[in-house]
Amino acid sequence: MSWIRAAITGVLVVAVTFFLLVWVPDYILNISGSSRSTKVFFATTEFLVALLLIWFALRRLQQRKLL
């Protein structure tokens, strides 16, 4: 049964990672009403913060033996 839990966790990690590292920055860049440099700043900041959060979450999942 543990391989099923690992597979589900892996799929969720990939989905959340895609959402946070691809979809959200793209959405930020397509918002109208701000200058391009402001949108790039926010998209880059969101990407780096999301990357750190994912790194932290993966370490926690590893410690709890879910990955």
Contacts in CASP RR format, 6 or more apart in sequence:
PFRMAT RR
TARGET T0000
AUTHOR 0000-0000-0000
METHOD contacts of the structure
MODEL  1
MSWIRAAITGVLVVAVTFFLLVWVPDYILNISGSSRSTKVFFATTEFLVA
LLLIWFALRRLQQRKLL
5 66 0 8 1.000
6 66 0 8 1.000
6 67 0 8 1.000
9 61 0 8 1.000
9 66 0 8 1.000
9 67 0 8 1.000
10 67 0 8 1.000
13 54 0 8 1.000
13 57 0 8 1.000
13 58 0 8 1.000
13 61 0 8 1.000
13 67 0 8 1.000
16 54 0 8 1.000
17 54 0 8 1.000
20 46 0 8 1.000
20 50 0 8 1.000
20 53 0 8 1.000
20 54 0 8 1.000
21 47 0 8 1.000
21 50 0 8 1.000
21 51 0 8 1.000
21 54 0 8 1.000
24 43 0 8 1.000
24 46 0 8 1.000
24 50 0 8 1.000
25 43 0 8 1.000
25 44 0 8 1.000
25 46 0 8 1.000
25 47 0 8 1.000
26 43 0 8 1.000
28 39 0 8 1.000
28 42 0 8 1.000
28 43 0 8 1.000
28 46 0 8 1.000
29 39 0 8 1.000
29 40 0 8 1.000
29 43 0 8 1.000
31 39 0 8 1.000
58 67 0 8 1.000
61 67 0 8 1.000
END
